[in-house]
Amino acid sequence: MPADVADYTLQSPETAARFARIRQREVILSVQNLKKSFVTNGTERVVFDHLSFDVHRREFITIIGPSGCGKSTFIRIAAGLDESSGGAILLSGVPVTGPGPDRGMVFQGYTLFPWLSVKRNVMFGLQMKGCSDIEAESSARQWIAMVGLEKFEDSYPHELSGGMKQRVAIARALANEPRVLIMDEPFGALDSQTRAKMQAHLIEIWKKVDITILFITHDLDEAILLSDRVLVLGVNPGGLVEFIENPVPRPRSPKQITSPEFIALKARLDELIHPPQPEGEEEITIPPMVKLTVAGDEVE
């Protein structure tokens, strides 16, 4: 870390007290020596190995790491959509062996049913769980109001903006009242202004609902603005590099991007994801390119 950057581990007394309270809560998710590998042409490729950590109830965890470190693979296993090659994930002490209503999932892509209205999209999971149409509709309307879309409950996905679609996806995931909400870069396809609004909206929802969040992102600013702790995964093979308590005080706003705590943590995260190149290792070079412009139009 640069010498002129503050210590990223320093916390205010208020932040330290907040983490002390978090550590007193029950462990809702326990990852124990988790491994995932694939065999191709007789050769095993290890995505990650010896992955172990605990998450406390109502924590907001962001997960970052270089491409290929297994972020999405890990949360697919946590969601029960994929199987591990070893180890286990325990949800409230019970091994995760498949999908279940105790976990909700929100993807980057808009996964709404285009032939269903907003209300019917949110009702779908409740109906599949066995709720009557009256119960499902009543509950769906509460969640739609929670995400601020009560005026659009009869609209269809093609009539909504990208941010509104993701709010519907969040409402649908929360309608089954899961204990853990798993989000795979849910705001990655949004423009910066909408993304900032969705980040603020998600925090407000998290404050009001008894939910623990696992959130994958490539955006370091987003990881810091949202999280209680930042989980950093490595690559080749992947594994836990560092699990960092976020020193930036809550409540947070984009104005804190220039604060010493924010700058120090971002510098550390960038250092972990893009470590210095080992001596003797060849640098990546850009190959020669053919010039396709005419003389006299060079750019500076």
MIFI-212853 format. One record per residue (C-alpha): residue number from 1; residue in one letter; y, x, z. Coordinates in steps of 0.05 Angstrom, whole numbers, plus 5000, padded with zeros to 4 digits. Last residue first. Layout:
REM MIFI-212853
[pt NUM, "A", [Y, X, Z]],
...
//
This chain:
REM MIFI-212853
[pt 300, "E", [5262, 4945, 4413]],
[pt 299, "V", [5237, 4904, 4354]],
[pt 298, "E", [5231, 4931, 4284]],
[pt 297, "D", [5254, 4887, 4226]],
[pt 296, "G", [5279, 4940, 4178]],
[pt 295, "A", [5215, 4954, 4142]],
[pt 294, "V", [5167, 4896, 4133]],
[pt 293, "T", [5118, 4872, 4185]],
[pt 292, "L", [5042, 4877, 4186]],
[pt 291, "K", [5034, 4944, 4220]],
[pt 290, "V", [4961, 4963, 4226]],
[pt 289, "M", [4940, 4975, 4298]],
[pt 288, "P", [4916, 5037, 4333]],
[pt 287, "P", [4870, 5022, 4392]],
[pt 286, "I", [4901, 5003, 4460]],
[pt 285, "T", [4875, 5049, 4514]],
[pt 284, "I", [4836, 5034, 4577]],
[pt 283, "E", [4839, 5095, 4621]],
[pt 282, "E", [4779, 5141, 4626]],
[pt 281, "E", [4753, 5153, 4696]],
[pt 280, "G", [4763, 5224, 4720]],
[pt 279, "E", [4800, 5204, 4782]],
[pt 278, "P", [4784, 5133, 4804]],
[pt 277, "Q", [4833, 5079, 4780]],
[pt 276, "P", [4874, 5051, 4837]],
[pt 275, "P", [4849, 4982, 4860]],
[pt 274, "H", [4872, 4920, 4822]],
[pt 273, "I", [4844, 4861, 4863]],
[pt 272, "L", [4851, 4896, 4931]],
[pt 271, "E", [4919, 4927, 4915]],
[pt 270, "D", [4945, 4860, 4889]],
[pt 269, "L", [4923, 4828, 4954]],
[pt 268, "R", [4957, 4882, 4995]],
[pt 267, "A", [5022, 4876, 4957]],
[pt 266, "K", [5020, 4800, 4963]],
[pt 265, "L", [5010, 4807, 5038]],
[pt 264, "A", [5070, 4853, 5046]],
[pt 263, "I", [5116, 4812, 5002]],
[pt 262, "F", [5099, 4748, 5038]],
[pt 261, "E", [5108, 4778, 5108]],
[pt 260, "P", [5174, 4812, 5088]],
[pt 259, "S", [5203, 4746, 5061]],
[pt 258, "T", [5221, 4742, 4987]],
[pt 257, "I", [5168, 4690, 4970]],
[pt 256, "Q", [5190, 4651, 5031]],
[pt 255, "K", [5238, 4610, 4988]],
[pt 254, "P", [5178, 4578, 4954]],
[pt 253, "S", [5166, 4538, 5018]],
[pt 252, "R", [5122, 4543, 5079]],
[pt 251, "P", [5115, 4504, 5144]],
[pt 250, "R", [5084, 4549, 5168]],
[pt 249, "P", [5094, 4623, 5180]],
[pt 248, "V", [5070, 4676, 5131]],
[pt 247, "P", [5019, 4720, 5167]],
[pt 246, "N", [4959, 4696, 5127]],
[pt 245, "E", [4895, 4717, 5162]],
[pt 244, "I", [4858, 4761, 5113]],
[pt 243, "F", [4784, 4761, 5095]],
[pt 242, "E", [4770, 4827, 5059]],
[pt 241, "V", [4722, 4855, 5007]],
[pt 240, "L", [4668, 4801, 5011]],
[pt 239, "G", [4618, 4812, 4956]],
[pt 238, "G", [4612, 4819, 4881]],
[pt 237, "P", [4567, 4868, 4846]],
[pt 236, "N", [4600, 4896, 4805]],
[pt 235, "V", [4660, 4856, 4832]],
[pt 234, "G", [4699, 4844, 4895]],
[pt 233, "L", [4717, 4779, 4931]],
[pt 232, "V", [4781, 4768, 4971]],
[pt 231, "L", [4783, 4710, 5020]],
[pt 230, "V", [4854, 4690, 5039]],
[pt 229, "R", [4865, 4655, 5105]],
[pt 228, "D", [4909, 4597, 5127]],
[pt 227, "S", [4924, 4585, 5054]],
[pt 226, "L", [4974, 4548, 5011]],
[pt 225, "L", [5035, 4592, 4998]],
[pt 224, "I", [4994, 4657, 4999]],
[pt 223, "A", [4942, 4635, 4948]],
[pt 222, "E", [4995, 4604, 4904]],
[pt 221, "D", [5036, 4668, 4903]],
[pt 220, "L", [4972, 4707, 4887]],
[pt 219, "D", [4956, 4663, 4827]],
[pt 218, "H", [4883, 4671, 4804]],
[pt 217, "T", [4862, 4611, 4846]],
[pt 216, "I", [4801, 4582, 4881]],
[pt 215, "F", [4812, 4533, 4938]],
[pt 214, "L", [4763, 4517, 4994]],
[pt 213, "I", [4794, 4462, 5036]],
[pt 212, "T", [4773, 4432, 5103]],
[pt 211, "I", [4791, 4359, 5112]],
[pt 210, "D", [4812, 4312, 5168]],
[pt 209, "V", [4868, 4281, 5127]],
[pt 208, "K", [4943, 4277, 5141]],
[pt 207, "K", [4962, 4351, 5139]],
[pt 206, "W", [4917, 4363, 5079]],
[pt 205, "I", [4953, 4308, 5040]],
[pt 204, "E", [5021, 4340, 5054]],
[pt 203, "I", [4993, 4408, 5033]],
[pt 202, "L", [4966, 4379, 4969]],
[pt 201, "H", [5034, 4349, 4952]],
[pt 200, "A", [5070, 4415, 4962]],
[pt 199, "Q", [5020, 4450, 4916]],
[pt 198, "M", [5025, 4393, 4866]],
[pt 197, "K", [5101, 4399, 4863]],
[pt 196, "A", [5096, 4474, 4851]],
[pt 195, "R", [5045, 4463, 4796]],
[pt 194, "T", [5089, 4411, 4762]],
[pt 193, "Q", [5146, 4461, 4758]],
[pt 192, "S", [5101, 4518, 4736]],
[pt 191, "D", [5066, 4480, 4680]],
[pt 190, "L", [4996, 4454, 4696]],
[pt 189, "A", [4930, 4481, 4670]],
[pt 188, "G", [4915, 4524, 4731]],
[pt 187, "F", [4930, 4469, 4781]],
[pt 186, "P", [4858, 4453, 4801]],
[pt 185, "E", [4835, 4526, 4801]],
[pt 184, "D", [4767, 4506, 4827]],
[pt 183, "M", [4778, 4460, 4887]],
[pt 182, "I", [4725, 4445, 4940]],
[pt 181, "L", [4743, 4392, 4992]],
[pt 180, "V", [4700, 4397, 5055]],
[pt 179, "R", [4685, 4342, 5105]],
[pt 178, "P", [4680, 4289, 5052]],
[pt 177, "E", [4714, 4221, 5061]],
[pt 176, "N", [4682, 4188, 4999]],
[pt 175, "A", [4753, 4171, 4976]],
[pt 174, "L", [4774, 4244, 4981]],
[pt 173, "A", [4744, 4266, 4914]],
[pt 172, "R", [4773, 4204, 4879]],
[pt 171, "A", [4841, 4215, 4910]],
[pt 170, "I", [4840, 4288, 4888]],
[pt 169, "A", [4820, 4269, 4817]],
[pt 168, "V", [4876, 4216, 4816]],
[pt 167, "R", [4925, 4270, 4838]],
[pt 166, "Q", [4898, 4315, 4783]],
[pt 165, "K", [4912, 4261, 4731]],
[pt 164, "M", [4983, 4253, 4758]],
[pt 163, "G", [4996, 4327, 4750]],
[pt 162, "G", [4972, 4326, 4679]],
[pt 161, "S", [5015, 4266, 4661]],
[pt 160, "L", [4985, 4197, 4657]],
[pt 159, "E", [4976, 4145, 4601]],
[pt 158, "H", [4913, 4179, 4574]],
[pt 157, "P", [4882, 4171, 4643]],
[pt 156, "Y", [4888, 4095, 4643]],
[pt 155, "S", [4939, 4055, 4683]],
[pt 154, "D", [4919, 3998, 4731]],
[pt 153, "E", [4931, 4039, 4794]],
[pt 152, "F", [4997, 4067, 4766]],
[pt 151, "K", [5047, 4038, 4815]],
[pt 150, "E", [5003, 4060, 4874]],
[pt 149, "L", [5006, 4132, 4850]],
[pt 148, "G", [5033, 4168, 4911]],
[pt 147, "V", [4972, 4210, 4929]],
[pt 146, "M", [4961, 4171, 4994]],
[pt 145, "A", [4976, 4106, 4958]],
[pt 144, "I", [4917, 4120, 4911]],
[pt 143, "W", [4875, 4135, 4973]],
[pt 142, "Q", [4892, 4068, 5005]],
[pt 141, "R", [4881, 4031, 4940]],
[pt 140, "A", [4812, 4062, 4933]],
[pt 139, "S", [4792, 4038, 5002]],
[pt 138, "S", [4809, 3966, 4987]],
[pt 137, "E", [4777, 3969, 4918]],
[pt 136, "A", [4713, 4000, 4945]],
[pt 135, "E", [4707, 3949, 5001]],
[pt 134, "I", [4718, 3890, 4953]],
[pt 133, "D", [4671, 3918, 4901]],
[pt 132, "S", [4617, 3928, 4954]],
[pt 131, "C", [4603, 3998, 4978]],
[pt 130, "G", [4535, 4028, 4959]],
[pt 129, "K", [4550, 4102, 4951]],
[pt 128, "M", [4556, 4093, 4875]],
[pt 127, "Q", [4609, 4040, 4888]],
[pt 126, "L", [4648, 4089, 4931]],
[pt 125, "G", [4642, 4143, 4878]],
[pt 124, "F", [4670, 4096, 4824]],
[pt 123, "M", [4727, 4065, 4863]],
[pt 122, "V", [4774, 4123, 4849]],
[pt 121, "N", [4762, 4119, 4775]],
[pt 120, "R", [4767, 4043, 4778]],
[pt 119, "K", [4836, 4047, 4810]],
[pt 118, "V", [4861, 4097, 4759]],
[pt 117, "S", [4834, 4055, 4702]],
[pt 116, "L", [4767, 4070, 4671]],
[pt 115, "W", [4751, 4087, 4598]],
[pt 114, "P", [4778, 4158, 4604]],
[pt 113, "F", [4730, 4175, 4662]],
[pt 112, "L", [4768, 4229, 4700]],
[pt 111, "T", [4747, 4301, 4696]],
[pt 110, "Y", [4815, 4332, 4680]],
[pt 109, "G", [4798, 4405, 4675]],
[pt 108, "Q", [4813, 4452, 4733]],
[pt 107, "F", [4759, 4420, 4776]],
[pt 106, "V", [4762, 4379, 4840]],
[pt 105, "M", [4699, 4373, 4882]],
[pt 104, "G", [4685, 4334, 4946]],
[pt 103, "R", [4633, 4354, 4998]],
[pt 102, "D", [4602, 4310, 5052]],
[pt 101, "P", [4584, 4261, 4997]],
[pt 100, "G", [4527, 4307, 4976]],
[pt 99, "P", [4507, 4354, 4920]],
[pt 98, "G", [4446, 4398, 4932]],
[pt 97, "T", [4410, 4444, 4981]],
[pt 96, "V", [4466, 4459, 5031]],
[pt 95, "P", [4432, 4479, 5096]],
[pt 94, "V", [4453, 4438, 5158]],
[pt 93, "G", [4490, 4472, 5214]],
[pt 92, "S", [4556, 4435, 5203]],
[pt 91, "L", [4550, 4455, 5130]],
[pt 90, "L", [4505, 4516, 5125]],
[pt 89, "I", [4505, 4561, 5064]],
[pt 88, "A", [4443, 4604, 5056]],
[pt 87, "G", [4414, 4671, 5038]],
[pt 86, "G", [4380, 4686, 4972]],
[pt 85, "S", [4383, 4672, 4898]],
[pt 84, "S", [4432, 4615, 4907]],
[pt 83, "E", [4425, 4548, 4872]],
[pt 82, "D", [4478, 4512, 4832]],
[pt 81, "L", [4514, 4445, 4837]],
[pt 80, "G", [4507, 4440, 4913]],
[pt 79, "A", [4582, 4443, 4924]],
[pt 78, "A", [4575, 4509, 4962]],
[pt 77, "I", [4533, 4536, 4904]],
[pt 76, "R", [4586, 4514, 4855]],
[pt 75, "I", [4637, 4546, 4902]],
[pt 74, "F", [4602, 4613, 4897]],
[pt 73, "T", [4594, 4611, 4821]],
[pt 72, "S", [4668, 4595, 4813]],
[pt 71, "K", [4688, 4656, 4853]],
[pt 70, "G", [4633, 4702, 4825]],
[pt 69, "C", [4669, 4769, 4818]],
[pt 68, "G", [4671, 4764, 4742]],
[pt 67, "S", [4746, 4762, 4736]],
[pt 66, "P", [4780, 4797, 4794]],
[pt 65, "G", [4784, 4764, 4862]],
[pt 64, "I", [4815, 4705, 4898]],
[pt 63, "I", [4791, 4650, 4946]],
[pt 62, "T", [4840, 4607, 4984]],
[pt 61, "I", [4819, 4577, 5051]],
[pt 60, "F", [4855, 4519, 5084]],
[pt 59, "E", [4823, 4509, 5152]],
[pt 58, "R", [4811, 4439, 5178]],
[pt 57, "R", [4745, 4457, 5212]],
[pt 56, "H", [4731, 4531, 5216]],
[pt 55, "V", [4703, 4574, 5159]],
[pt 54, "D", [4651, 4628, 5172]],
[pt 53, "F", [4634, 4690, 5132]],
[pt 52, "S", [4575, 4725, 5097]],
[pt 51, "L", [4564, 4749, 5026]],
[pt 50, "H", [4507, 4800, 5026]],
[pt 49, "D", [4505, 4798, 4950]],
[pt 48, "F", [4548, 4777, 4891]],
[pt 47, "V", [4539, 4768, 4816]],
[pt 46, "V", [4477, 4812, 4813]],
[pt 45, "R", [4450, 4822, 4742]],
[pt 44, "E", [4375, 4830, 4740]],
[pt 43, "T", [4345, 4858, 4676]],
[pt 42, "G", [4283, 4828, 4644]],
[pt 41, "N", [4320, 4805, 4582]],
[pt 40, "T", [4372, 4771, 4626]],
[pt 39, "V", [4358, 4756, 4700]],
[pt 38, "F", [4415, 4725, 4739]],
[pt 37, "S", [4437, 4739, 4810]],
[pt 36, "K", [4467, 4702, 4869]],
[pt 35, "K", [4463, 4725, 4941]],
[pt 34, "L", [4487, 4695, 5006]],
[pt 33, "N", [4478, 4734, 5071]],
[pt 32, "Q", [4500, 4674, 5112]],
[pt 31, "V", [4558, 4629, 5093]],
[pt 30, "S", [4575, 4583, 5151]],
[pt 29, "L", [4618, 4522, 5139]],
[pt 28, "I", [4642, 4475, 5194]],
[pt 27, "V", [4652, 4527, 5249]],
[pt 26, "E", [4681, 4486, 5306]],
[pt 25, "R", [4752, 4497, 5327]],
[pt 24, "Q", [4773, 4552, 5376]],
[pt 23, "R", [4787, 4601, 5320]],
[pt 22, "I", [4839, 4553, 5292]],
[pt 21, "R", [4876, 4552, 5359]],
[pt 20, "A", [4879, 4628, 5361]],
[pt 19, "F", [4903, 4627, 5290]],
[pt 18, "R", [4962, 4582, 5309]],
[pt 17, "A", [4979, 4627, 5369]],
[pt 16, "A", [4982, 4688, 5323]],
[pt 15, "T", [5028, 4649, 5276]],
[pt 14, "E", [5075, 4629, 5333]],
[pt 13, "P", [5076, 4700, 5362]],
[pt 12, "S", [5096, 4726, 5292]],
[pt 11, "Q", [5042, 4762, 5254]],
[pt 10, "L", [5035, 4834, 5229]],
[pt 9, "T", [4973, 4844, 5185]],
[pt 8, "Y", [5012, 4856, 5120]],
[pt 7, "D", [5046, 4918, 5150]],
[pt 6, "A", [5114, 4923, 5115]],
[pt 5, "V", [5123, 4952, 5045]],
[pt 4, "D", [5165, 5016, 5037]],
[pt 3, "A", [5104, 5062, 5041]],
[pt 2, "P", [5070, 5027, 4983]],
[pt 1, "M", [5000, 5000, 5000]],
//
